[in-house]
Amino acid sequence: MRCSSFSGTHLTQKKTIAFSFQFPETQRRAMTEHEDQIAQYRLKLEETAALVARIRHEINNPLTGVLGQAQLLLREDLSERSRKRVQTIEDLAIRLRDIVAQLREVQKPAGDPHGEG
């Protein structure tokens, strides 16, 4: 049976521990395949996070304009019917803004509460 070996050292505060492992060739090959899959999944996650960031940006910019204009209109003297329509626009824009903000959570790498890569 062909074997692959792995050796190294592990440093602790008090001593250095030397270790050596031997893996059958099939087990080493399976580990390499798993590492390749993990690398592919990580790349896909990074690509997805980048896409989410672009989508957030592309939605947030015009949405900020729509929300600001609706809020400016609400300061003006409007008929009751127009006021209700503009209020609906503002409410929906705020709802969209909150949904887009939730996408920030999708962007964050696991274990990073600030979304910093």
C-alpha positions in Angstrom: 0.0 0.0 0.0 1.4 3.4 -1.0 1.5 6.0 1.8 2.0 9.7 1.9 3.6 11.1 5.0 3.1 14.4 6.8 5.2 15.7 9.5 5.7 19.0 11.4 6.0 20.6 14.7 3.5 22.2 17.1 4.7 24.9 19.4 3.1 25.3 22.8 4.1 27.6 25.6 6.2 24.9 27.4 7.5 22.6 24.7 7.7 21.7 21.0 5.9 18.6 20.0 7.1 16.8 16.9 4.6 14.7 14.9 4.5 12.5 11.9 1.6 10.9 10.2 1.4 8.5 7.3 -1.7 8.4 5.1 -2.6 5.8 2.5 -2.4 7.2 -1.0 -6.2 6.9 -1.5 -6.8 8.8 1.8 -4.3 11.6 0.7 -6.0 11.8 -2.7 -9.5 12.1 -1.0 -8.1 14.9 1.3 -6.8 16.7 -1.8 -10.2 16.4 -3.5 -11.9 17.8 -0.4 -9.4 20.7 -0.2 -10.2 21.4 -3.9 -13.9 21.4 -3.2 -13.5 23.7 -0.2 -11.4 26.1 -2.4 -14.1 26.1 -5.1 -16.8 26.7 -2.5 -14.8 29.6 -1.0 -14.3 31.1 -4.4 -18.0 30.8 -5.2 -18.9 32.5 -1.8 -16.5 35.3 -2.5 -18.0 35.8 -6.0 -21.5 35.8 -4.5 -20.5 38.3 -1.8 -19.1 40.6 -4.5 -22.3 40.3 -6.5 -24.4 41.1 -3.5 -22.2 44.2 -2.9 -22.8 45.4 -6.4 -26.5 44.8 -6.2 -26.7 46.7 -2.9 -24.8 49.6 -4.4 -26.9 49.6 -7.6 -30.2 49.6 -5.6 -29.1 51.9 -2.8 -28.1 54.8 -5.0 -31.4 55.4 -6.8 -33.3 54.4 -3.8 -31.7 57.1 -1.7 -32.8 59.6 -4.4 -36.4 58.3 -4.5 -36.7 58.4 -0.7 -35.2 61.9 -0.5 -37.6 63.2 -3.1 -40.6 61.6 -1.4 -39.6 63.2 1.9 -39.2 66.6 0.2 -42.6 66.3 -1.4 -44.2 65.5 2.0 -43.0 68.9 3.2 -45.0 70.6 0.5 -48.7 71.6 0.5 -50.3 68.5 -1.2 -53.9 67.4 -1.6 -54.8 64.5 0.7 -54.8 62.1 -2.2 -51.3 63.2 -3.3 -50.0 63.1 0.2 -51.2 59.5 0.6 -49.5 58.5 -2.6 -46.2 60.1 -1.7 -46.4 58.6 1.8 -46.8 55.2 0.1 -43.7 55.9 -2.0 -41.8 56.8 1.1 -43.0 53.7 3.1 -42.1 51.4 0.2 -38.7 53.0 -0.3 -37.9 52.6 3.4 -39.0 49.0 3.2 -36.7 48.4 0.3 -33.8 50.2 2.1 -34.3 47.8 5.0 -34.3 44.7 2.8 -31.1 45.9 1.0 -29.5 46.5 4.4 -30.2 42.9 5.3 -28.1 41.8 2.3 -25.1 43.1 4.2 -25.4 40.0 6.4 -25.1 37.8 3.3 -21.9 39.6 2.4 -20.1 39.0 5.7 -17.7 36.1 5.9 -18.5 33.6 8.6 -17.2 34.8 12.0 -16.8 38.4 10.9 -19.5 40.6 12.5 -18.2 43.7 10.7 -18.2 42.3 7.2 -14.5 43.0 6.8 -12.6 40.5 4.6 
